[in-house]
């Protein structure tokens, strides 16, 4: 299983940056997790849009799905030109309803709403979800290929459910938007590290970075808790 960081900023992209977007690949199958500002451009460095079959949106804040609103136009044109014949499968929460309506454009997306009961079997991936704590309905997502496990927290504040959900994962990609002392509906980098340590995760990658904060600030805070951790950078690749 391979994870490529397409975008790691939030809630807006810094210079030459992109918001939340992560490419998960295994045995010729690719799944795009989140589709924030700038992600579709970066996805095409790796795959043609004709190969985009599966998208998971962990929640419907703009920094996690804004590029869906331009992707819909691309897919509509591609369908009319005969480049693709089927809508792209999109798995996302069922709210906010106004955003769901926007995604209904010309039926270019086949939408299935996610909840904690949903279990997806996509080729050799088994994908499950756990609801997090955020201003809108938000889900952490877990990929298992029968051998290794990858977990993405999405956006959340500290909660014991995430510790349980990420338990013993081989790679844990975690929201660490804030630095110690900052307030907001996100984890601090230190909290992300503490969750990873409590959950006995083998590797931590901290993401959803505030563009005004330096990588060094994040690294310093995380290193106070765990040693083997990374701060997500554009186009970085992790093998699980």
N, C-alpha and C positions, 0 to 999 in steps of 0.2 A: 504494500500500500504506500502511495506517495502523496504527500501534501505539498502544494505550492502556494505560497502567499501571494495573492494578486493585489490585495489592498489591506492595510492594517490601521488606517487612521479613523478617527471618529471624534466628534460628530460631523466633522468636515475634513476635506483633504488639505494637507499642507502643499507647498510648492512641489510639483512633480509627483504628488502623492495620489492615493486613491483610498476610498473608504472600504468597509468590510467586504471581502471577497476571497474565497478559498477554494482551490481546485483539488479535489480528492480523486485519485486514479488508482486502478488496480486491474490488471489483466485486460487492458484495452477499453475499460469502461471509465468514463469520467462523470463526476457529479460536481456541479457548482453549488457551493454553500455560500449564500448571501450574494447580493448583486448591487453593491453600493456604487457611488459616484466613481467613474473611471474603470470599473471592473470589466465591462464588455470589451473595451479596447485591449486590455491586458490579456483577457481570455484568448483573444485571437492570435496572440504570440505562440500559443500552444496548439490550438484546434480551430478549424473552420467552424463558423456558426452552424453549418449544416450538421455538425457532429454533436451539437448541444441537445441532449435528450432529457436531462434531469436537472432541476434546480430545486434546492431547499432554501427557503427564506425563514430564518429563525424568528424573525418578527418583521413588522411592517413600518418601522421607522425609516425615514428617507435614506439615512446613511447605510442602510442594509438592503435597500431595494430600489433606489432611485434610477439605476440604469435599466430596470425592467420597463420603464416608461419610454425609453428609446429602443430597447430590444424589441418591443412589440411592433414598432414600425418596420424594423429590419425583417422580422419574421413574416409580417404581412406581405411585404414586397417579395420575399423569397418564395412564399406560397403561390402568389399570383404568377411568378415567373417559372414555377415548377421545380424549383431547387429543392424544396422540401414538401412532403405530402401530409405530414401529421403535426399536430400541435406539440409544443414542448411540455413535458410533465412538470408541473410546479406544485410543490408541497409547502404549505404555509398556514399560519393561524387564520381563523375565520373573522378576525377584526383587526383594525377598524374597517367598517363596511364600505366607507367611501374609497379606500384604497383597493379593496377587493373589486369594486365596480370599475376602477381604472384598469385593472388587470384583465377585465372581460373583453377588451378591445378585439373585435373581429375573430374571436375564438382562436387566437394564436397560442393561447396557453390552455392546457388541460389541468384544471386546478383541483387539488384534493387537500382538504383541511387536516392539519395535524393536531393531535392531542396525545396524551400519555398512553392511550390504548393502541395507537397506530404502530404497526411493525411493518417496515418495508423490506421486501426482498428484491433487490436490484442486482441481477446477475449473481456474483458471489458476495455481495454486500448484504448484511443484515443491519438495518438502521432503526434505532429506537429514539424516543424523545422523553424529556422531563421538563415540566413547566418551571420557569424561573421567576424571580421577583423583579419586575420592571414596570414602568408606567403603562405599557401596553402588553397584551398577551405575548409571551416570549418563551421559547423552548431551547434548552440545551439539546444537542444531538450527538448520538453515539454510532460510530461505524465499527462493525466487526466483520472480518473476512474469513472467519473460521480459525484464524491463527493469531491475529493482532487486533488491538482495539485502539481507536482514535476517538477522543471526546472533545467537542467544542462547547464551551459554556454559554455562548452568546452573551448578551448584556444582562447583568444582574447585580444585586447586592449580595452580601454574604448570606448563605443559607445552607443548612445541613443536608438538604436534598442534593445539592451539587457535590458535596463531599462523597455521599453515597453513590451518586451516578458516575462520578469519575474514578471510583475506586479501582486501583490496580491497572489503570489504563497505561498503554505503552507510550502514548503521546497525548498530552493534555494541552489544548489551546484555550487560553483563558483570558477573558476580559480583565485588564488591569489598567483601565483608563486613567485612574486617579493616582496621585502621589499621597503619601501619608499626611493626614490632616485636611486634605481636600474633601469636600462634600458633594454628593451627587448620587444618581441612581445607578452607580457602577461600583465595581470592586477597585480597591487600590492595588497597586502592584504587589505590595507586601501581603495583602489578603489573598491574592491569587496564589502566591508562593505558599502561604500557610495551608490553603485548601489542597494544593498539590502534595504537600508534605503529609497532611493528615490522611489523604486518600491513597498514599503510597504510589503515586504516579511515577513512572520511570523517567519521563522527560516532560518538562514544562516549557511552553512558549507563551509569552505574555503578548497580548495584542489589543486592538482598539485604542491606539495611542493618541493622546492629545497632541496635535502638531506643535504646540508651543513648548512642550516639554522635550528635553533632550533624551536620546537613547541612554546616555551615561547616567542620567538621573534614575531612569527605570532600572538599569542594571544594578546600580548601587543599592536600591531598595530591595530588589529581589534577592540579591546576594547575601543579605542579612539573615535570610531564612533557608535558602537552598543553594547548592553549589552548581548543579547541572541544569541550568535554565538558559533560555534565549529570549531575546526581545525580537518580535516579528519585524522583518524587513522585506521590502518589495522583492519579489521573485526568488526569495529564499525557498529552498526545497528541503523537506524532511522525509526520510524513509522510515516507515513504521515497521 
